[in-house]
Amino acid sequence: QLQASGGGLVQAGGSLRLSCAASGRTFSDYTMGWFRQAPGKNREFVAAIRGGGYMANYLDSVKARFTISRDNAKNTVYLQMNSLKPEDTAVYYCAARAGGLPVAGPGAYDSWGNGTQVTVSS
C-alpha cells in the first residue's frame, strides 16, 4: 500500500515536498517513482529512484528543480519540488516497481498510490 501526501497550493517559484509512505513490503527491494497527471493529459513520468537510492532518473523539464530521495528506514520516498511553475500543476502519484531500473514507463510499475494535488498559481 502506498500513501502519498504533501500536495497543496503554492505560488510560482515556491516549493513543496511530497511524501509517499509504503507498507506491506520490503521497501528497499522496490524502485519507487513519481508520476503526474494534469487534466486532459496522459499520466507523465516525473522521477524515479532505485531501491538503494544510488540511481535516479528524471523528466528533463524537472531535472534542475526536483529531487527524488528515499529513507528506507522510514519506508518513505520523497519528491522535493523547487522553483515550481504553473505547468507543474497536476495530481501527483507515487508508484512502486519490484526491483529493476528507475524507468519512465508507467507500465513497468506494479503498485500505485493515491494521488495528491499540486496546484501552482501564476
Secondary structure, 3 states (H helix, E strand, C coil): CEEEECCEEEECCCCEEEEEEECCCCHHHEEEEEEEECCCCCCEEEEEECCCCCCEEECHHHCCCEEEEEECCCCEEEEEECCCCHHHCEEEEEEEEECCCCCCCHHHCCEEEEEEEEEEEC
